Amino acid sequence: MSNVDRPLSPHLSIYRWPITMALSILHRLTGVALSLGFVMLAVWLFDIASGADAYAVFMKYMDTLIGKLLLVGWSFAFFYHLSNGARHLVWDTGRGLEKEQATSSAWLVLIAAVLLTGVFWWVAS
């Protein structure tokens, strides 16, 4: 029995992702990133409680480019997750579920997350 004449299902490389689908995946990824960030927060608190030497070692690593990128990434993940959570709360009321409204709110969530992250780091510096 040959499968040569059967049609192939579309592969991810040719399938166009709607923004709402991409944001759904990003919401899950930022949730995982925030979980890892909370582990790092616990390490930070442990090092503070352990004394100045342990805290200095922790800060030496977090003061590197990679450490700063992680902090910016975690803050973006926080603001994105917060904005998208507010969007889902609106959806829970039955509003904004039309395709055009969902697409518009998706762009609004992305813009809000980027702006809030930028303002946070601008104020923090």
ZAMITOR-121480 format. One line per 2 residues: number of its first residue (from 1); their letters; for each residue x, y, z of N, C-alpha, C, O. Coordinates in steps of 0.02 Angstrom, whole numbers, padded with zeros to 5 digits. Layout:
BEGIN
NUM) A) X,Y,Z,X,Y,Z,X,Y,Z,X,Y,Z; ...
end
This chain:
BEGIN
1) MS) 00042,-00059,00000,00000,00000,00000,00044,00062,00000,00086,00070,00044; 00036,00105,-00049,00077,00164,-00057,00040,00226,-00035,-00020,00233,-00046
3) NV) 00076,00271,-00003,00047,00334,00021,00067,00393,-00024,00059,00450,-00004; 00091,00380,-00083,00116,00432,-00127,00061,00480,-00148,00074,00540,-00154
5) DR) 00001,00457,-00159,-00053,00499,-00184,-00089,00537,-00129,-00134,00577,-00144; -00071,00526,-00066,-00106,00560,-00011,-00079,00631,-00004,-00019,00642,-00011
7) PL) -00122,00678,00010,-00098,00747,00020,-00061,00753,00086,-00075,00718,00134; -00012,00798,00086,00026,00811,00147,-00006,00867,00185,-00032,00915,00156
9) SP) -00005,00863,00251,-00032,00918,00291,00019,00975,00290,00079,00963,00283; -00004,01037,00297,00042,01094,00294,00092,01092,00351,00076,01075,00407
11) HL) 00152,01110,00335,00205,01112,00384,00207,01181,00416,00182,01229,00387; 00236,01187,00475,00238,01251,00510,00273,01305,00470,00258,01364,00478
13) SI) 00319,01286,00427,00357,01337,00390,00314,01372,00338,00331,01427,00316; 00259,01342,00317,00217,01374,00267,00151,01398,00296,00111,01429,00261
15) YR) 00139,01385,00359,00078,01405,00392,00087,01475,00421,00136,01488,00457; 00041,01520,00407,00045,01589,00432,00014,01592,00501,-00045,01578,00510
17) WP) 00054,01612,00551,00030,01617,00619,-00008,01682,00630,00020,01735,00618; -00070,01679,00651,-00104,01742,00671,-00071,01769,00734,-00043,01731,00774
19) IT) -00075,01834,00744,-00043,01864,00802,-00072,01837,00867,-00037,01831,00917; -00136,01821,00867,-00167,01795,00928,-00137,01727,00947,-00129,01713,01007
21) MA) -00120,01686,00898,-00089,01622,00913,-00018,01632,00938,00003,01599,00986; 00019,01677,00907,00088,01691,00929,00088,01719,01000,00132,01701,01040
23) LS) 00040,01762,01016,00037,01790,01083,00016,01738,01135,00037,01742,01192; -00024,01690,01115,-00042,01636,01160,00020,01595,01179,00029,01576,01237
25) IL) 00060,01580,01129,00123,01543,01142,00170,01586,01184,00201,01560,01230; 00175,01651,01168,00218,01695,01207,00195,01701,01279,00236,01707,01324
27) HR) 00129,01698,01290,00103,01701,01358,00128,01641,01399,00146,01648,01457; 00127,01583,01368,00152,01523,01402,00227,01528,01415,00251,01510,01469
29) LT) 00264,01552,01365,00337,01558,01373,00355,01609,01427,00402,01597,01465; 00319,01664,01429,00334,01713,01481,00316,01687,01550,00347,01705,01600
31) GV) 00265,01644,01554,00249,01612,01618,00306,01568,01642,00323,01568,01702; 00336,01531,01597,00394,01489,01615,00453,01534,01634,00488,01520,01683
33) AL) 00464,01588,01596,00519,01634,01612,00509,01666,01680,00557,01674,01718; 00448,01684,01697,00435,01713,01762,00446,01662,01818,00468,01680,01873
35) SL) 00432,01599,01805,00446,01547,01855,00521,01543,01869,00542,01537,01926; 00560,01545,01815,00633,01544,01824,00657,01608,01858,00704,01606,01898
37) GF) 00624,01663,01843,00641,01726,01876,00627,01724,01951,00664,01753,01990; 00574,01690,01971,00560,01684,02042,00611,01641,02077,00626,01652,02136
39) VM) 00639,01592,02043,00694,01553,02071,00755,01598,02082,00788,01595,02134; 00768,01641,02032,00824,01688,02039,00811,01739,02095,00857,01758,02130
41) LA) 00749,01759,02104,00731,01803,02160,00745,01769,02227,00770,01800,02273; 00729,01705,02231,00743,01667,02293,00817,01662,02305,00839,01668,02363
43) VW) 00857,01652,02253,00930,01650,02260,00955,01717,02284,00998,01721,02328; 00929,01771,02255,00948,01838,02275,00934,01850,02349,00976,01875,02386
45) LF) 00873,01832,02371,00855,01840,02441,00898,01797,02487,00918,01819,02541; 00914,01737,02465,00957,01693,02504,01027,01724,02511,01056,01722,02565
47) DI) 01053,01752,02456,01119,01783,02459,01120,01845,02502,01170,01859,02536; 01065,01883,02502,01061,01941,02547,01063,01918,02619,01098,01947,02661
49) AS) 01027,01864,02634,01025,01839,02703,01091,01807,02723,01106,01801,02783; 01130,01784,02674,01193,01750,02689,01251,01798,02704,01302,01776,02730
51) GA) 01242,01861,02689,01294,01910,02706,01320,01947,02645,01301,01934,02588; 01363,01995,02660,01388,02040,02608,01430,02005,02556,01428,02023,02497
53) DA) 01469,01955,02576,01512,01920,02528,01471,01882,02476,01485,01885,02417; 01421,01846,02499,01378,01808,02453,01339,01855,02408,01330,01841,02349
55) YA) 01317,01911,02435,01280,01960,02395,01326,01991,02342,01304,02002,02286; 01388,02004,02360,01436,02033,02312,01449,01985,02255,01455,02007,02197
57) VF) 01453,01921,02269,01463,01871,02216,01403,01870,02170,01410,01868,02108; 01343,01870,02199,01282,01870,02158,01280,01932,02114,01265,01927,02054
59) MK) 01294,01990,02142,01291,02052,02104,01346,02055,02050,01336,02086,01999; 01402,02022,02063,01455,02019,02012,01428,01985,01948,01443,02007,01893
61) YM) 01390,01932,01957,01362,01896,01899,01304,01934,01868,01296,01935,01807; 01263,01965,01909,01205,02001,01882,01224,02068,01850,01184,02097,01813
63) DT) 01285,02091,01864,01308,02154,01835,01340,02144,01766,01363,02192,01735; 01342,02083,01742,01368,02069,01675,01314,02083,01623,01256,02095,01639
65) LI) 01334,02082,01560,01286,02093,01505,01231,02040,01506,01173,02056,01497; 01250,01978,01517,01200,01924,01518,01152,01934,01577,01092,01925,01569
67) GK) 01177,01953,01635,01135,01966,01693,01086,02022,01680,01027,02018,01698; 01110,02076,01648,01066,02132,01634,01014,02113,01581,00956,02134,01586
69) LL) 01033,02074,01532,00985,02051,01482,00931,02007,01513,00873,02011,01495; 00951,01965,01561,00903,01924,01597,00853,01967,01635,00793,01954,01635
71) LV) 00878,02019,01668,00834,02063,01706,00786,02101,01661,00727,02107,01677; 00810,02125,01604,00766,02159,01556,00715,02109,01529,00656,02125,01522
73) GW) 00738,02048,01513,00692,01997,01488,00639,01978,01539,00580,01970,01521; 00658,01972,01602,00609,01956,01654,00560,02013,01664,00501,02001,01677
75) SF) 00584,02074,01659,00537,02130,01668,00489,02134,01608,00430,02148,01617; 00514,02120,01547,00468,02117,01490,00417,02061,01499,00358,02070,01486
77) AF) 00441,02003,01522,00396,01947,01533,00342,01965,01584,00284,01947,01577; 00362,02001,01637,00314,02021,01688,00262,02068,01658,00202,02058,01668
79) FY) 00284,02120,01623,00237,02169,01596,00194,02139,01540,00135,02157,01532; 00223,02094,01501,00183,02061,01449,00130,02017,01481,00071,02019,01462
81) HL) 00150,01977,01530,00103,01932,01564,00048,01971,01599,-00010,01950,01599; 00066,02028,01629,00017,02071,01661,-00033,02099,01610,-00093,02097,01621
83) SN) -00007,02126,01555,-00050,02155,01504,-00095,02103,01472,-00155,02115,01462; -00068,02046,01457,-00107,01993,01425,-00158,01964,01475,-00213,01944,01455
85) GA) -00140,01963,01539,-00188,01941,01590,-00247,01988,01595,-00304,01966,01604; -00234,02054,01589,-00289,02103,01589,-00333,02093,01528,-00394,02099,01532
87) RH) -00302,02077,01471,-00340,02064,01410,-00385,02003,01420,-00443,02003,01398; -00360,01952,01451,-00400,01892,01464,-00457,01906,01513,-00511,01877,01508
89) LV) -00445,01950,01561,-00499,01969,01606,-00556,02003,01569,-00614,01992,01584; -00537,02046,01520,-00589,02077,01479,-00626,02024,01439,-00687,02026,01433
91) WD) -00589,01977,01411,-00620,01922,01374,-00668,01882,01417,-00720,01859,01394; -00651,01874,01481,-00694,01836,01526,-00762,01869,01536,-00810,01835,01556
93) TG) -00767,01933,01521,-00832,01967,01526,-00871,01959,01461,-00928,01982,01457; -00842,01927,01410,-00876,01917,01347,-00864,01973,01297,-00895,01974,01244
95) RG) -00820,02019,01313,-00805,02075,01268,-00739,02062,01231,-00695,02027,01256; -00733,02092,01171,-00670,02090,01134,-00654,02024,01102,-00596,02010,01086
97) LE) -00703,01982,01092,-00691,01916,01064,-00696,01912,00988,-00680,01861,00958; -00719,01966,00956,-00722,01967,00883,-00650,01967,00856,-00604,01991,00889
99) KE) -00642,01941,00795,-00575,01933,00767,-00537,01999,00763,-00478,02002,00782; -00569,02052,00740,-00536,02117,00733,-00518,02146,00802,-00464,02175,00811
101) QA) -00563,02137,00850,-00550,02162,00917,-00493,02123,00950,-00451,02152,00984; -00492,02057,00940,-00439,02016,00969,-00371,02034,00939,-00321,02036,00974
103) TS) -00370,02047,00874,-00308,02066,00841,-00284,02135,00866,-00225,02144,00879; -00330,02182,00872,-00313,02249,00897,-00287,02246,00969,-00238,02278,00986
105) SA) -00320,02207,01010,-00299,02203,01080,-00232,02166,01086,-00193,02179,01132; -00217,02121,01039,-00153,02087,01039,-00097,02137,01026,-00046,02136,01061
107) WL) -00107,02180,00977,-00056,02232,00964,-00050,02280,01023,00005,02302,01040; -00106,02296,01054,-00105,02340,01112,-00065,02308,01170,-00028,02343,01204
109) VL) -00073,02243,01180,-00035,02208,01232,00039,02212,01218,00079,02225,01263; 00059,02200,01156,00131,02203,01139,00159,02273,01149,00212,02281,01178
111) IA) 00123,02323,01126,00145,02392,01133,00150,02411,01207,00199,02441,01229; 00100,02392,01246,00099,02408,01317,00158,02374,01353,00190,02405,01395
113) AV) 00172,02311,01336,00227,02276,01368,00294,02309,01353,00336,02317,01397; 00304,02328,01290,00367,02361,01272,00373,02429,01306,00425,02446,01333
115) LL) 00319,02468,01304,00320,02534,01336,00330,02530,01411,00371,02567,01440; 00294,02485,01444,00302,02478,01517,00372,02455,01536,00400,02478,01585
117) TG) 00401,02410,01496,00470,02388,01509,00518,02446,01500,00563,02456,01542; 00509,02485,01446,00552,02543,01435,00547,02594,01490,00597,02620,01514
119) VF) 00486,02610,01511,00476,02659,01565,00505,02633,01630,00536,02671,01667; 00496,02570,01645,00524,02541,01706,00599,02549,01708,00626,02570,01759
121) WW) 00634,02532,01653,00707,02537,01654,00731,02609,01649,00785,02625,01673; 00691,02653,01620,00708,02723,01618,00704,02753,01688,00749,02790,01709
123) VA) 00651,02736,01725,00643,02760,01794,00695,02728,01840,00720,02761,01886; 00711,02664,01828,00757,02628,01872,00829,02652,01864,00869,02644,01910
125) S) 00846,02681,01807,00916,02702,01797,00931,02770,01823,00988,02793,01818
end
